Amino acid sequence: MSSQLTFSELASLMKSCAGLTVDPKDLEKRPDCAFAEYNLDSLGLLGIVSELEKRYGKPIPAGPETCKTPGEFVEAINASLMAGA
């Protein structure tokens, strides 16, 4: 596990936390595509944030669960992780 969230890790989390199979390359190629197009809702994002808090052993401030795109989400999570580094 790296110190920053990648699109590949996000795809894996979407599968394990929300049951959605997404090609990580698609997330990376289309970071501005709405989560709604992947059928990921705010509850799914909350589950992903919760899992990330467990993995990194620290709370993630509120905000990432309201992101609308994979690019926004990855950026918000990584900013949060860097702030706590």
mmCIF file as gemmi writes it, N, C-alpha and C atoms, coordinates in Angstrom:
data_model
loop_
_atom_site.group_PDB
_atom_site.id
_atom_site.type_symbol
_atom_site.label_atom_id
_atom_site.label_alt_id
_atom_site.label_comp_id
_atom_site.label_asym_id
_atom_site.label_entity_id
_atom_site.label_seq_id
_atom_site.pdbx_PDB_ins_code
_atom_site.Cartn_x
_atom_site.Cartn_y
_atom_site.Cartn_z
_atom_site.occupancy
_atom_site.B_iso_or_equiv
_atom_site.pdbx_formal_charge
_atom_site.auth_seq_id
_atom_site.auth_asym_id
_atom_site.pdbx_PDB_model_num
ATOM 1 N N . MET Axp A 1 ? 0.85 -1.181 0 1 0 ? 1 A 1
ATOM 2 C CA . MET Axp A 1 ? 0 0 0 1 0 ? 1 A 1
ATOM 3 C C . MET Axp A 1 ? 0.89 1.237 0 1 0 ? 1 A 1
ATOM 4 N N . SER Axp A 2 ? 0.613 2.141 -0.913 1 0 ? 2 A 1
ATOM 5 C CA . SER Axp A 2 ? 1.409 3.361 -1.009 1 0 ? 2 A 1
ATOM 6 C C . SER Axp A 2 ? 0.865 4.405 -0.037 1 0 ? 2 A 1
ATOM 7 N N . SER Axp A 3 ? 1.601 5.512 0.063 1 0 ? 3 A 1
ATOM 8 C CA . SER Axp A 3 ? 1.162 6.585 0.949 1 0 ? 3 A 1
ATOM 9 C C . SER Axp A 3 ? 0.176 7.512 0.253 1 0 ? 3 A 1
ATOM 10 N N . GLN Axp A 4 ? -0.13 7.207 -1.006 1 0 ? 4 A 1
ATOM 11 C CA . GLN Axp A 4 ? -1.112 7.991 -1.754 1 0 ? 4 A 1
ATOM 12 C C . GLN Axp A 4 ? -2.081 7.024 -2.435 1 0 ? 4 A 1
ATOM 13 N N . LEU Axp A 5 ? -3.323 7.452 -2.527 1 0 ? 5 A 1
ATOM 14 C CA . LEU Axp A 5 ? -4.346 6.656 -3.19 1 0 ? 5 A 1
ATOM 15 C C . LEU Axp A 5 ? -4.154 6.745 -4.701 1 0 ? 5 A 1
ATOM 16 N N . THR Axp A 6 ? -4.212 5.595 -5.361 1 0 ? 6 A 1
ATOM 17 C CA . THR Axp A 6 ? -4.113 5.548 -6.815 1 0 ? 6 A 1
ATOM 18 C C . THR Axp A 6 ? -5.478 5.184 -7.393 1 0 ? 6 A 1
ATOM 19 N N . PHE Axp A 7 ? -5.616 5.368 -8.701 1 0 ? 7 A 1
ATOM 20 C CA . PHE Axp A 7 ? -6.869 4.979 -9.35 1 0 ? 7 A 1
ATOM 21 C C . PHE Axp A 7 ? -7.049 3.464 -9.281 1 0 ? 7 A 1
ATOM 22 N N . SER Axp A 8 ? -5.962 2.726 -9.325 1 0 ? 8 A 1
ATOM 23 C CA . SER Axp A 8 ? -6.046 1.27 -9.214 1 0 ? 8 A 1
ATOM 24 C C . SER Axp A 8 ? -6.588 0.866 -7.846 1 0 ? 8 A 1
ATOM 25 N N . GLU Axp A 9 ? -6.097 1.516 -6.796 1 0 ? 9 A 1
ATOM 26 C CA . GLU Axp A 9 ? -6.603 1.231 -5.452 1 0 ? 9 A 1
ATOM 27 C C . GLU Axp A 9 ? -8.064 1.65 -5.319 1 0 ? 9 A 1
ATOM 28 N N . LEU Axp A 10 ? -8.415 2.772 -5.925 1 0 ? 10 A 1
ATOM 29 C CA . LEU Axp A 10 ? -9.807 3.218 -5.879 1 0 ? 10 A 1
ATOM 30 C C . LEU Axp A 10 ? -10.715 2.189 -6.545 1 0 ? 10 A 1
ATOM 31 N N . ALA Axp A 11 ? -10.304 1.669 -7.685 1 0 ? 11 A 1
ATOM 32 C CA . ALA Axp A 11 ? -11.097 0.649 -8.376 1 0 ? 11 A 1
ATOM 33 C C . ALA Axp A 11 ? -11.272 -0.585 -7.487 1 0 ? 11 A 1
ATOM 34 N N . SER Axp A 12 ? -10.208 -0.971 -6.82 1 0 ? 12 A 1
ATOM 35 C CA . SER Axp A 12 ? -10.268 -2.123 -5.916 1 0 ? 12 A 1
ATOM 36 C C . SER Axp A 12 ? -11.219 -1.848 -4.753 1 0 ? 12 A 1
ATOM 37 N N . LEU Axp A 13 ? -11.179 -0.634 -4.212 1 0 ? 13 A 1
ATOM 38 C CA . LEU Axp A 13 ? -12.076 -0.258 -3.119 1 0 ? 13 A 1
ATOM 39 C C . LEU Axp A 13 ? -13.527 -0.194 -3.583 1 0 ? 13 A 1
ATOM 40 N N . MET Axp A 14 ? -13.739 0.257 -4.805 1 0 ? 14 A 1
ATOM 41 C CA . MET Axp A 14 ? -15.101 0.287 -5.34 1 0 ? 14 A 1
ATOM 42 C C . MET Axp A 14 ? -15.659 -1.123 -5.419 1 0 ? 14 A 1
ATOM 43 N N . LYS Axp A 15 ? -14.816 -2.079 -5.734 1 0 ? 15 A 1
ATOM 44 C CA . LYS Axp A 15 ? -15.236 -3.484 -5.807 1 0 ? 15 A 1
ATOM 45 C C . LYS Axp A 15 ? -15.514 -4.032 -4.405 1 0 ? 15 A 1
ATOM 46 N N . SER Axp A 16 ? -14.568 -3.836 -3.489 1 0 ? 16 A 1
ATOM 47 C CA . SER Axp A 16 ? -14.71 -4.448 -2.168 1 0 ? 16 A 1
ATOM 48 C C . SER Axp A 16 ? -15.737 -3.751 -1.278 1 0 ? 16 A 1
ATOM 49 N N . CYS Axp A 17 ? -15.888 -2.448 -1.415 1 0 ? 17 A 1
ATOM 50 C CA . CYS Axp A 17 ? -16.796 -1.694 -0.533 1 0 ? 17 A 1
ATOM 51 C C . CYS Axp A 17 ? -18.185 -1.484 -1.117 1 0 ? 17 A 1
ATOM 52 N N . ALA Axp A 18 ? -18.28 -1.452 -2.455 1 0 ? 18 A 1
ATOM 53 C CA . ALA Axp A 18 ? -19.578 -1.152 -3.067 1 0 ? 18 A 1
ATOM 54 C C . ALA Axp A 18 ? -20.015 -2.21 -4.076 1 0 ? 18 A 1
ATOM 55 N N . GLY Axp A 19 ? -19.19 -3.23 -4.298 1 0 ? 19 A 1
ATOM 56 C CA . GLY Axp A 19 ? -19.559 -4.302 -5.218 1 0 ? 19 A 1
ATOM 57 C C . GLY Axp A 19 ? -19.568 -3.898 -6.683 1 0 ? 19 A 1
ATOM 58 N N . LEU Axp A 20 ? -18.811 -2.844 -7.014 1 0 ? 20 A 1
ATOM 59 C CA . LEU Axp A 20 ? -18.785 -2.346 -8.396 1 0 ? 20 A 1
ATOM 60 C C . LEU Axp A 20 ? -17.459 -2.692 -9.064 1 0 ? 20 A 1
ATOM 61 N N . THR Axp A 21 ? -17.532 -3.33 -10.207 1 0 ? 21 A 1
ATOM 62 C CA . THR Axp A 21 ? -16.328 -3.662 -10.944 1 0 ? 21 A 1
ATOM 63 C C . THR Axp A 21 ? -16.053 -2.565 -11.961 1 0 ? 21 A 1
ATOM 64 N N . VAL Axp A 22 ? -14.903 -1.927 -11.789 1 0 ? 22 A 1
ATOM 65 C CA . VAL Axp A 22 ? -14.501 -0.812 -12.641 1 0 ? 22 A 1
ATOM 66 C C . VAL Axp A 22 ? -13.063 -1.037 -13.083 1 0 ? 22 A 1
ATOM 67 N N . ASP Axp A 23 ? -12.789 -0.791 -14.349 1 0 ? 23 A 1
ATOM 68 C CA . ASP Axp A 23 ? -11.433 -0.896 -14.869 1 0 ? 23 A 1
ATOM 69 C C . ASP Axp A 23 ? -10.63 0.3 -14.358 1 0 ? 23 A 1
ATOM 70 N N . PRO Axp A 24 ? -9.525 0.06 -13.647 1 0 ? 24 A 1
ATOM 71 C CA . PRO Axp A 24 ? -8.73 1.17 -13.134 1 0 ? 24 A 1
ATOM 72 C C . PRO Axp A 24 ? -8.22 2.087 -14.244 1 0 ? 24 A 1
ATOM 73 N N . LYS Axp A 25 ? -7.967 1.532 -15.404 1 0 ? 25 A 1
ATOM 74 C CA . LYS Axp A 25 ? -7.504 2.351 -16.526 1 0 ? 25 A 1
ATOM 75 C C . LYS Axp A 25 ? -8.589 3.326 -16.967 1 0 ? 25 A 1
ATOM 76 N N . ASP Axp A 26 ? -9.841 2.908 -16.852 1 0 ? 26 A 1
ATOM 77 C CA . ASP Axp A 26 ? -10.955 3.789 -17.195 1 0 ? 26 A 1
ATOM 78 C C . ASP Axp A 26 ? -11.019 4.956 -16.219 1 0 ? 26 A 1
ATOM 79 N N . LEU Axp A 27 ? -10.833 4.675 -14.938 1 0 ? 27 A 1
ATOM 80 C CA . LEU Axp A 27 ? -10.826 5.744 -13.943 1 0 ? 27 A 1
ATOM 81 C C . LEU Axp A 27 ? -9.699 6.737 -14.227 1 0 ? 27 A 1
ATOM 82 N N . GLU Axp A 28 ? -8.556 6.201 -14.58 1 0 ? 28 A 1
ATOM 83 C CA . GLU Axp A 28 ? -7.396 7.059 -14.839 1 0 ? 28 A 1
ATOM 84 C C . GLU Axp A 28 ? -7.556 7.878 -16.116 1 0 ? 28 A 1
ATOM 85 N N . LYS Axp A 29 ? -8.137 7.27 -17.147 1 0 ? 29 A 1
ATOM 86 C CA . LYS Axp A 29 ? -8.341 7.979 -18.422 1 0 ? 29 A 1
ATOM 87 C C . LYS Axp A 29 ? -9.438 9.026 -18.32 1 0 ? 29 A 1
ATOM 88 N N . ARG Axp A 30 ? -10.43 8.752 -17.451 1 0 ? 30 A 1
ATOM 89 C CA . ARG Axp A 30 ? -11.586 9.65 -17.347 1 0 ? 30 A 1
ATOM 90 C C . ARG Axp A 30 ? -11.805 10.085 -15.895 1 0 ? 30 A 1
ATOM 91 N N . PRO Axp A 31 ? -10.83 10.803 -15.319 1 0 ? 31 A 1
ATOM 92 C CA . PRO Axp A 31 ? -10.955 11.174 -13.904 1 0 ? 31 A 1
ATOM 93 C C . PRO Axp A 31 ? -12.102 12.143 -13.62 1 0 ? 31 A 1
ATOM 94 N N . ASP Axp A 32 ? -12.6 12.806 -14.667 1 0 ? 32 A 1
ATOM 95 C CA . ASP Axp A 32 ? -13.695 13.764 -14.479 1 0 ? 32 A 1
ATOM 96 C C . ASP Axp A 32 ? -15.07 13.168 -14.772 1 0 ? 32 A 1
ATOM 97 N N . CYS Axp A 33 ? -15.128 11.868 -15.006 1 0 ? 33 A 1
ATOM 98 C CA . CYS Axp A 33 ? -16.397 11.178 -15.236 1 0 ? 33 A 1
ATOM 99 C C . CYS Axp A 33 ? -17.124 11.052 -13.886 1 0 ? 33 A 1
ATOM 100 N N . ALA Axp A 34 ? -18.378 11.367 -13.86 1 0 ? 34 A 1
ATOM 101 C CA . ALA Axp A 34 ? -19.138 11.347 -12.603 1 0 ? 34 A 1
ATOM 102 C C . ALA Axp A 34 ? -19.222 9.943 -12.013 1 0 ? 34 A 1
ATOM 103 N N . PHE Axp A 35 ? -19.125 9.87 -10.683 1 0 ? 35 A 1
ATOM 104 C CA . PHE Axp A 35 ? -19.301 8.594 -9.996 1 0 ? 35 A 1
ATOM 105 C C . PHE Axp A 35 ? -20.65 7.975 -10.343 1 0 ? 35 A 1
ATOM 106 N N . ALA Axp A 36 ? -21.648 8.798 -10.61 1 0 ? 36 A 1
ATOM 107 C CA . ALA Axp A 36 ? -22.98 8.301 -10.955 1 0 ? 36 A 1
ATOM 108 C C . ALA Axp A 36 ? -22.923 7.391 -12.18 1 0 ? 36 A 1
ATOM 109 N N . GLU Axp A 37 ? -22.011 7.652 -13.109 1 0 ? 37 A 1
ATOM 110 C CA . GLU Axp A 37 ? -21.881 6.8 -14.293 1 0 ? 37 A 1
ATOM 111 C C . GLU Axp A 37 ? -21.365 5.406 -13.943 1 0 ? 37 A 1
ATOM 112 N N . TYR Axp A 38 ? -20.719 5.295 -12.796 1 0 ? 38 A 1
ATOM 113 C CA . TYR Axp A 38 ? -20.242 3.991 -12.308 1 0 ? 38 A 1
ATOM 114 C C . TYR Axp A 38 ? -21.229 3.394 -11.307 1 0 ? 38 A 1
ATOM 115 N N . ASN Axp A 39 ? -22.347 4.086 -11.08 1 0 ? 39 A 1
ATOM 116 C CA . ASN Axp A 39 ? -23.365 3.68 -10.104 1 0 ? 39 A 1
ATOM 117 C C . ASN Axp A 39 ? -22.856 3.696 -8.67 1 0 ? 39 A 1
ATOM 118 N N . LEU Axp A 40 ? -21.892 4.571 -8.394 1 0 ? 40 A 1
ATOM 119 C CA . LEU Axp A 40 ? -21.378 4.726 -7.038 1 0 ? 40 A 1
ATOM 120 C C . LEU Axp A 40 ? -22.047 5.936 -6.405 1 0 ? 40 A 1
ATOM 121 N N . ASP Axp A 41 ? -22.715 5.71 -5.273 1 0 ? 41 A 1
ATOM 122 C CA . ASP Axp A 41 ? -23.409 6.796 -4.584 1 0 ? 41 A 1
ATOM 123 C C . ASP Axp A 41 ? -22.637 7.223 -3.338 1 0 ? 41 A 1
ATOM 124 N N . SER Axp A 42 ? -23.202 8.159 -2.596 1 0 ? 42 A 1
ATOM 125 C CA . SER Axp A 42 ? -22.522 8.704 -1.421 1 0 ? 42 A 1
ATOM 126 C C . SER Axp A 42 ? -22.307 7.644 -0.336 1 0 ? 42 A 1
ATOM 127 N N . LEU Axp A 43 ? -23.209 6.7 -0.219 1 0 ? 43 A 1
ATOM 128 C CA . LEU Axp A 43 ? -23.011 5.619 0.765 1 0 ? 43 A 1
ATOM 129 C C . LEU Axp A 43 ? -21.813 4.756 0.391 1 0 ? 43 A 1
ATOM 130 N N . GLY Axp A 44 ? -21.655 4.495 -0.896 1 0 ? 44 A 1
ATOM 131 C CA . GLY Axp A 44 ? -20.486 3.755 -1.358 1 0 ? 44 A 1
ATOM 132 C C . GLY Axp A 44 ? -19.203 4.507 -1.066 1 0 ? 44 A 1
ATOM 133 N N . LEU Axp A 45 ? -19.233 5.819 -1.281 1 0 ? 45 A 1
ATOM 134 C CA . LEU Axp A 45 ? -18.056 6.638 -0.988 1 0 ? 45 A 1
ATOM 135 C C . LEU Axp A 45 ? -17.754 6.65 0.511 1 0 ? 45 A 1
ATOM 136 N N . LEU Axp A 46 ? -18.79 6.695 1.338 1 0 ? 46 A 1
ATOM 137 C CA . LEU Axp A 46 ? -18.574 6.63 2.789 1 0 ? 46 A 1
ATOM 138 C C . LEU Axp A 46 ? -17.893 5.322 3.189 1 0 ? 46 A 1
ATOM 139 N N . GLY Axp A 47 ? -18.316 4.231 2.559 1 0 ? 47 A 1
ATOM 140 C CA . GLY Axp A 47 ? -17.689 2.94 2.828 1 0 ? 47 A 1
ATOM 141 C C . GLY Axp A 47 ? -16.232 2.926 2.432 1 0 ? 47 A 1
ATOM 142 N N . ILE Axp A 48 ? -15.92 3.561 1.306 1 0 ? 48 A 1
ATOM 143 C CA . ILE Axp A 48 ? -14.53 3.641 0.842 1 0 ? 48 A 1
ATOM 144 C C . ILE Axp A 48 ? -13.704 4.495 1.804 1 0 ? 48 A 1
ATOM 145 N N . VAL Axp A 49 ? -14.243 5.623 2.226 1 0 ? 49 A 1
ATOM 146 C CA . VAL Axp A 49 ? -13.535 6.485 3.179 1 0 ? 49 A 1
ATOM 147 C C . VAL Axp A 49 ? -13.28 5.728 4.48 1 0 ? 49 A 1
ATOM 148 N N . SER Axp A 50 ? -14.272 4.999 4.958 1 0 ? 50 A 1
ATOM 149 C CA . SER Axp A 50 ? -14.117 4.215 6.184 1 0 ? 50 A 1
ATOM 150 C C . SER Axp A 50 ? -13.001 3.18 6.039 1 0 ? 50 A 1
ATOM 151 N N . GLU Axp A 51 ? -12.968 2.509 4.903 1 0 ? 51 A 1
ATOM 152 C CA . GLU Axp A 51 ? -11.913 1.524 4.661 1 0 ? 51 A 1
ATOM 153 C C . GLU Axp A 51 ? -10.539 2.186 4.601 1 0 ? 51 A 1
ATOM 154 N N . LEU Axp A 52 ? -10.464 3.348 3.989 1 0 ? 52 A 1
ATOM 155 C CA . LEU Axp A 52 ? -9.189 4.066 3.925 1 0 ? 52 A 1
ATOM 156 C C . LEU Axp A 52 ? -8.731 4.494 5.32 1 0 ? 52 A 1
ATOM 157 N N . GLU Axp A 53 ? -9.663 4.886 6.175 1 0 ? 53 A 1
ATOM 158 C CA . GLU Axp A 53 ? -9.307 5.246 7.543 1 0 ? 53 A 1
ATOM 159 C C . GLU Axp A 53 ? -8.718 4.047 8.273 1 0 ? 53 A 1
ATOM 160 N N . LYS Axp A 54 ? -9.283 2.872 8.05 1 0 ? 54 A 1
ATOM 161 C CA . LYS Axp A 54 ? -8.744 1.65 8.654 1 0 ? 54 A 1
ATOM 162 C C . LYS Axp A 54 ? -7.356 1.358 8.115 1 0 ? 54 A 1
ATOM 163 N N . ARG Axp A 55 ? -7.187 1.442 6.801 1 0 ? 55 A 1
ATOM 164 C CA . ARG Axp A 55 ? -5.901 1.127 6.181 1 0 ? 55 A 1
ATOM 165 C C . ARG Axp A 55 ? -4.784 2.052 6.63 1 0 ? 55 A 1
ATOM 166 N N . TYR Axp A 56 ? -5.089 3.337 6.718 1 0 ? 56 A 1
ATOM 167 C CA . TYR Axp A 56 ? -4.06 4.319 7.048 1 0 ? 56 A 1
ATOM 168 C C . TYR Axp A 56 ? -3.977 4.598 8.545 1 0 ? 56 A 1
ATOM 169 N N . GLY Axp A 57 ? -4.929 4.073 9.306 1 0 ? 57 A 1
ATOM 170 C CA . GLY Axp A 57 ? -4.88 4.218 10.756 1 0 ? 57 A 1
ATOM 171 C C . GLY Axp A 57 ? -5.105 5.621 11.271 1 0 ? 57 A 1
ATOM 172 N N . LYS Axp A 58 ? -5.824 6.425 10.505 1 0 ? 58 A 1
ATOM 173 C CA . LYS Axp A 58 ? -6.134 7.782 10.965 1 0 ? 58 A 1
ATOM 174 C C . LYS Axp A 58 ? -7.416 8.261 10.314 1 0 ? 58 A 1
ATOM 175 N N . PRO Axp A 59 ? -8.096 9.178 10.994 1 0 ? 59 A 1
ATOM 176 C CA . PRO Axp A 59 ? -9.344 9.691 10.43 1 0 ? 59 A 1
ATOM 177 C C . PRO Axp A 59 ? -9.079 10.572 9.212 1 0 ? 59 A 1
ATOM 178 N N . ILE Axp A 60 ? -10.012 10.54 8.294 1 0 ? 60 A 1
ATOM 179 C CA . ILE Axp A 60 ? -9.962 11.407 7.119 1 0 ? 60 A 1
ATOM 180 C C . ILE Axp A 60 ? -11.028 12.473 7.332 1 0 ? 60 A 1
ATOM 181 N N . PRO Axp A 61 ? -10.631 13.747 7.296 1 0 ? 61 A 1
ATOM 182 C CA . PRO Axp A 61 ? -11.613 14.816 7.515 1 0 ? 61 A 1
ATOM 183 C C . PRO Axp A 61 ? -12.771 14.725 6.528 1 0 ? 61 A 1
ATOM 184 N N . ALA Axp A 62 ? -13.908 15.235 6.946 1 0 ? 62 A 1
ATOM 185 C CA . ALA Axp A 62 ? -15.1 15.234 6.097 1 0 ? 62 A 1
ATOM 186 C C . ALA Axp A 62 ? -14.809 15.95 4.783 1 0 ? 62 A 1
ATOM 187 N N . GLY Axp A 63 ? -15.453 15.483 3.743 1 0 ? 63 A 1
ATOM 188 C CA . GLY Axp A 63 ? -15.317 16.131 2.441 1 0 ? 63 A 1
ATOM 189 C C . GLY Axp A 63 ? -15.214 15.168 1.281 1 0 ? 63 A 1
ATOM 190 N N . PRO Axp A 64 ? -14.299 14.188 1.335 1 0 ? 64 A 1
ATOM 191 C CA . PRO Axp A 64 ? -14.155 13.297 0.181 1 0 ? 64 A 1
ATOM 192 C C . PRO Axp A 64 ? -15.426 12.55 -0.204 1 0 ? 64 A 1
ATOM 193 N N . GLU Axp A 65 ? -16.286 12.273 0.768 1 0 ? 65 A 1
ATOM 194 C CA . GLU Axp A 65 ? -17.518 11.528 0.455 1 0 ? 65 A 1
ATOM 195 C C . GLU Axp A 65 ? -18.496 12.35 -0.367 1 0 ? 65 A 1
ATOM 196 N N . THR Axp A 66 ? -18.255 13.634 -0.513 1 0 ? 66 A 1
ATOM 197 C CA . THR Axp A 66 ? -19.12 14.485 -1.335 1 0 ? 66 A 1
ATOM 198 C C . THR Axp A 66 ? -18.55 14.722 -2.733 1 0 ? 66 A 1
ATOM 199 N N . CYS Axp A 67 ? -17.388 14.159 -3.01 1 0 ? 67 A 1
ATOM 200 C CA . CYS Axp A 67 ? -16.772 14.322 -4.335 1 0 ? 67 A 1
ATOM 201 C C . CYS Axp A 67 ? -17.661 13.703 -5.402 1 0 ? 67 A 1
ATOM 202 N N . LYS Axp A 68 ? -17.652 14.296 -6.558 1 0 ? 68 A 1
ATOM 203 C CA . LYS Axp A 68 ? -18.503 13.842 -7.659 1 0 ? 68 A 1
ATOM 204 C C . LYS Axp A 68 ? -17.767 13.005 -8.691 1 0 ? 68 A 1
ATOM 205 N N . THR Axp A 69 ? -16.418 13.049 -8.694 1 0 ? 69 A 1
ATOM 206 C CA . THR Axp A 69 ? -15.649 12.321 -9.703 1 0 ? 69 A 1
ATOM 207 C C . THR Axp A 69 ? -14.474 11.588 -9.055 1 0 ? 69 A 1
ATOM 208 N N . PRO Axp A 70 ? -13.957 10.568 -9.733 1 0 ? 70 A 1
ATOM 209 C CA . PRO Axp A 70 ? -12.776 9.876 -9.217 1 0 ? 70 A 1
ATOM 210 C C . PRO Axp A 70 ? -11.577 10.813 -9.038 1 0 ? 70 A 1
ATOM 211 N N . GLY Axp A 71 ? -11.39 11.724 -9.979 1 0 ? 71 A 1
ATOM 212 C CA . GLY Axp A 71 ? -10.263 12.655 -9.881 1 0 ? 71 A 1
ATOM 213 C C . GLY Axp A 71 ? -10.359 13.525 -8.634 1 0 ? 71 A 1
ATOM 214 N N . GLU Axp A 72 ? -11.541 14.06 -8.365 1 0 ? 72 A 1
ATOM 215 C CA . GLU Axp A 72 ? -11.755 14.873 -7.165 1 0 ? 72 A 1
ATOM 216 C C . GLU Axp A 72 ? -11.507 14.043 -5.908 1 0 ? 72 A 1
ATOM 217 N N . PHE Axp A 73 ? -11.998 12.813 -5.917 1 0 ? 73 A 1
ATOM 218 C CA . PHE Axp A 73 ? -11.887 11.952 -4.746 1 0 ? 73 A 1
ATOM 219 C C . PHE Axp A 73 ? -10.428 11.617 -4.453 1 0 ? 73 A 1
ATOM 220 N N . VAL Axp A 74 ? -9.698 11.189 -5.477 1 0 ? 74 A 1
ATOM 221 C CA . VAL Axp A 74 ? -8.282 10.84 -5.293 1 0 ? 74 A 1
ATOM 222 C C . VAL Axp A 74 ? -7.506 12.061 -4.801 1 0 ? 74 A 1
ATOM 223 N N . GLU Axp A 75 ? -7.775 13.211 -5.397 1 0 ? 75 A 1
ATOM 224 C CA . GLU Axp A 75 ? -7.09 14.448 -4.992 1 0 ? 75 A 1
ATOM 225 C C . GLU Axp A 75 ? -7.409 14.798 -3.538 1 0 ? 75 A 1
ATOM 226 N N . ALA Axp A 76 ? -8.678 14.704 -3.14 1 0 ? 76 A 1
ATOM 227 C CA . ALA Axp A 76 ? -9.08 15.034 -1.773 1 0 ? 76 A 1
ATOM 228 C C . ALA Axp A 76 ? -8.462 14.071 -0.759 1 0 ? 76 A 1
ATOM 229 N N . ILE Axp A 77 ? -8.48 12.79 -1.067 1 0 ? 77 A 1
ATOM 230 C CA . ILE Axp A 77 ? -7.897 11.8 -0.151 1 0 ? 77 A 1
ATOM 231 C C . ILE Axp A 77 ? -6.396 12.035 -0.02 1 0 ? 77 A 1
ATOM 232 N N . ASN Axp A 78 ? -5.721 12.22 -1.144 1 0 ? 78 A 1
ATOM 233 C CA . ASN Axp A 78 ? -4.262 12.411 -1.084 1 0 ? 78 A 1
ATOM 234 C C . ASN Axp A 78 ? -3.896 13.695 -0.365 1 0 ? 78 A 1
ATOM 235 N N . ALA Axp A 79 ? -4.675 14.76 -0.545 1 0 ? 79 A 1
ATOM 236 C CA . ALA Axp A 79 ? -4.417 15.998 0.198 1 0 ? 79 A 1
ATOM 237 C C . ALA Axp A 79 ? -4.577 15.757 1.702 1 0 ? 79 A 1
ATOM 238 N N . SER Axp A 80 ? -5.591 14.991 2.061 1 0 ? 80 A 1
ATOM 239 C CA . SER Axp A 80 ? -5.829 14.666 3.472 1 0 ? 80 A 1
ATOM 240 C C . SER Axp A 80 ? -4.681 13.844 4.038 1 0 ? 80 A 1
ATOM 241 N N . LEU Axp A 81 ? -4.221 12.86 3.278 1 0 ? 81 A 1
ATOM 242 C CA . LEU Axp A 81 ? -3.122 12.008 3.737 1 0 ? 81 A 1
ATOM 243 C C . LEU Axp A 81 ? -1.818 12.808 3.862 1 0 ? 81 A 1
ATOM 244 N N . MET Axp A 82 ? -1.59 13.712 2.929 1 0 ? 82 A 1
ATOM 245 C CA . MET Axp A 82 ? -0.365 14.528 2.967 1 0 ? 82 A 1
ATOM 246 C C . MET Axp A 82 ? -0.418 15.511 4.145 1 0 ? 82 A 1
ATOM 247 N N . ALA Axp A 83 ? -1.592 16.031 4.451 1 0 ? 83 A 1
ATOM 248 C CA . ALA Axp A 83 ? -1.728 16.974 5.561 1 0 ? 83 A 1
ATOM 249 C C . ALA Axp A 83 ? -1.411 16.299 6.888 1 0 ? 83 A 1
ATOM 250 N N . GLY Axp A 84 ? -1.691 15.013 6.974 1 0 ? 84 A 1
ATOM 251 C CA . GLY Axp A 84 ? -1.458 14.291 8.206 1 0 ? 84 A 1
ATOM 252 C C . GLY Axp A 84 ? -0.111 13.606 8.257 1 0 ? 84 A 1
ATOM 253 N N . ALA Axp A 85 ? 0.7 13.801 7.216 1 0 ? 85 A 1
ATOM 254 C CA . ALA Axp A 85 ? 2.002 13.101 7.143 1 0 ? 85 A 1
ATOM 255 C C . ALA Axp A 85 ? 3.009 13.693 8.103 1 0 ? 85 A 1
